[in-house]
């Protein structure tokens, strides 16, 4: 039975982070980059299937969107997706204002909002109360900010955001299911793999002649 | 015609950044750095981004470097004090050569006790993470230190911090009227 939550006058489904991560990866056809925030966000991205264009943070909580903006600036022809949890984003809300002010448009920000610091014992975040991530993003100047109403709506919004030419924030209310994996924890390998995925480094450096 | 050598510390910085292809500049504003920020903003070679917090500024240059563009972060001492987490959990373990340029407050005529105390945390943090850092006091050494530090950071994939002393920049002092009190 699907659970819903009403935000303003809109009813949105409470979705599953791993399911949405799989749907997201399946939609990517042009080597889009993904920068995934610390914790369960990148654990479920890892579990959704490895790809060289994925970057997994092991610290620096709150910086997935700033890192994604940096990639988007450096590679204007590539679409870049930032994945962040509500707790992480609340730590660095100012980044939304910075991103809104920058001219780069090849950036989509996705927020998994489970209304809790799930990895530390599910203490509620401010979004369990009055805080609304989409309202915050709009007020910071990210005009294309919206709630995904269902998994199908999420897919449609992601497709539109990637094709659209305007930076977009898509927020999803997610459930309390645990993540489906654990990211490999070698930062240098993660970074080198990502740079190869972005074409900055050659994957053939150590290949036989 | 021979090129004239830049005469101010901020022109030296702009020339060294450009020579080393450091194109992306992120910053949190600072009075002492104002002429450097203005000079970078006036030069179309640079993409200059004002951020709300220094951590964010480091995140942006980290992403850009992985995407193939070099970057530097400008801040003052108290801004540096917000960075130990991101230096220890992003720059150092992922081997990202961010260039951190810090205008030094808190010494040589500081008038704010908070700035003076936070200044004393900066070098111990850099030492504890074993990252390269230099304090620049003389204008005739600035180009050499900045140029070599950027090159070393890139080649060794390590962050580098340049602390700009009031001896170089003049620092920030109280207006004369207030000094008399």
Interface residues (C-beta under 8 A of the other chain):
Chain A: X33 X35 X55 X57 X58 X59 X60 X61 X62 X63 X65 X66 X67 X68 X69 X70 X71 X72 X73 X74 X75 X78 X92 X94 X95 X97 X98 X101 X102 X187 X188 X190 X191 X194 X195 X198 X199 X200
Chain B: X24 X47 X49 X50 X51 X52 X53 X55 X56 X57 X58 X59 X60 X61 X62 X63 X64 X65 X66 X67 X68 X69 X71 X85 X86 X88 X89 X90 X93 X94 X95 X96
